[in-house]
């Protein structure tokens, strides 16, 4: 049995020598800064934030104009600003690599359920971006105008994003599987002038037309003047729209534009790059605005030093355009490397599909959720035996805590000599907070270290740092990629309430975490989903770790509520695997395992079989809404149904709660 903290992997001397972090430390040594490894470097990176982030700018050759007034202003979070007095452009710092090598070399691999594997060169992408950006300017789009996309993870969406940001306009996306109200809740807050959209998409072998939903979305966006349509699903209808309607292909007519003949709109560090949205389980989703400077610097640092990428890498991270991970996909090209895009079901026609793509496009760095790895494992697939994974060097798991068992299985079944890292960040910073490095050992279930330049630690209830105890994950100093603001948030009121309510001046991320004495960390679940059992706080991740080892169970969800009289009720809801049923013997086995592997307090009061576990559109378990239903809150105040993958399941839980109350 693998134990939490067991050593799984260490880099060879050759790999240590060629790691980008090793090169960076040598570069710093030549400039008077000597560090013995990651942890010393991390300490300097938070002790001297201006020095560290200036070094990141210089090491990667970031294109930035103007004289720096202050690398970091004196204002406290969330009003701190970076590199004041300077201007840069995110798209320019991606596409500069077109002219730094052979423009005909591959920049982007792509495929979908409707398209075979193909490639686009740097010249292909750069040329398309320049044409589209020039056309957007001719249409009257200005810096700061909002441009949105209801499009999947395909090259056209990347080109639209780069063209939008190239002219200083502000970007936002919603995946086409999002329901109309979910999109309206997002896009209506930022008042877009132009909408890119597809007429439909294919998922799991089935086509989904989107014309009717688009008509409803567009009707709720009175500021939208232009609609650009891509006929992604042949034969699917287009929506009716009262403004200007343009076909995607019609925007690319005319002569090619050379790189030297195109001017990017460079902007100050407080200029909006894009808007990301919180998952929106209750209320309107938070419109989180990032800047060009912060994202450029953070993504270069994260890609090279935490994800182990360089100019020879091919980055493939399974994502839809509705998840913040999609906004990180340009990390590969920003470092001069390649990226692989896939639009479709990750397990269609079977759970081998992503591994086929990895083999065909020679992926070096693969990012995916631990849940997907669990599916592959449950299907008995051994990727390392059936696919050529010789190019694969690193596997990055994010989205939820990775169990020790999953991390060990990846080494056994995928590739033994591979940097397998579990990291944790968030939409709010569009990057990692707890990260790691291929220069550090990897241990089962452990996140290796706080990210460079991120002053993260655990606070107890009194706001004091703790090690070896469970606390609140906090960030004590600014990060460049922290939100500039929430769109429409006057005086930072909602921003402050969201992250600075518990510890004034300190960012509280909302995760329960435990750090150990060598700098590693374990995320134990969301703070607001903490299980308070008779006054003892229990992380839901501890229970899920045990439940995930039962092959009879496909998924699970646990909550705990305090009832009248000071009693507690902690039910465990289980979704059974195909062909399985919840028997009394299985219930007893679950209780026995939880009691022996965790504690008697981890044993639920009741185990209930459900048709499906409710999740958000980005796959997060909806623990808090289920808890609120059990507490008696009405459905309308619990969650946005359009923010769910399976909204009918809330009705099931509402009925369950009502029957229990009698």
QUINORKA-V733915 format. One record per run of one state. SS is the DSSP state (@ for helix, = for strand, . for the rest). FROM is the first residue (numbers start at 1). TO is the last residue. Records with the same first field share a line. If there is no record, write none. Layout:
BEGIN
SS: FROM-TO / FROM-TO
END
This chain:
BEGIN
.: 1-6 / 10-12 / 19-19 / 30-37 / 48-48 / 61-64 / 66-69 / 73-81 / 85-86 / 89-89 / 99-105 / 113-117 / 139-145 / 151-154 / 167-169 / 175-179 / 191-193 / 199-199 / 204-205 / 210-210 / 220-225 / 231-243 / 253-258 / 262-266 / 268-271 / 278-286 / 307-313 / 318-323 / 329-330 / 335-337 / 344-352 / 362-364 / 369-369 / 379-382 / 387-393 / 398-403 / 414-418 / 423-423 / 427-430 / 436-441 / 444-446 / 448-448 / 451-455 / 460-464 / 466-469 / 476-484 / 487-489 / 500-506 / 516-520 / 530-530 / 534-535 / 539-539 / 548-552 / 559-560 / 563-563 / 567-567 / 570-570 / 577-583 / 598-599 / 603-605 / 610-614 / 617-620 / 622-622 / 631-634 / 638-640 / 645-647 / 662-662
=: 7-9 / 65-65 / 70-72 / 82-84 / 87-88 / 106-112 / 118-121 / 146-150 / 170-174 / 194-198 / 200-203 / 206-209 / 226-230 / 244-247 / 267-267 / 272-277 / 287-291 / 314-317 / 338-343 / 365-368 / 394-397 / 419-422 / 424-426 / 431-435 / 442-443 / 447-447 / 449-450 / 456-459 / 465-465 / 470-475 / 485-486 / 507-515 / 521-526 / 531-533 / 536-538 / 553-558 / 561-562 / 568-569 / 571-576 / 606-609 / 615-616 / 621-621 / 644-644
@: 13-18 / 20-29 / 38-47 / 49-60 / 90-98 / 122-138 / 155-166 / 180-190 / 211-219 / 248-252 / 259-261 / 292-306 / 324-328 / 331-334 / 353-361 / 370-378 / 383-386 / 404-413 / 490-499 / 527-529 / 540-547 / 564-566 / 584-597 / 600-602 / 623-630 / 635-637 / 641-643 / 648-661
END
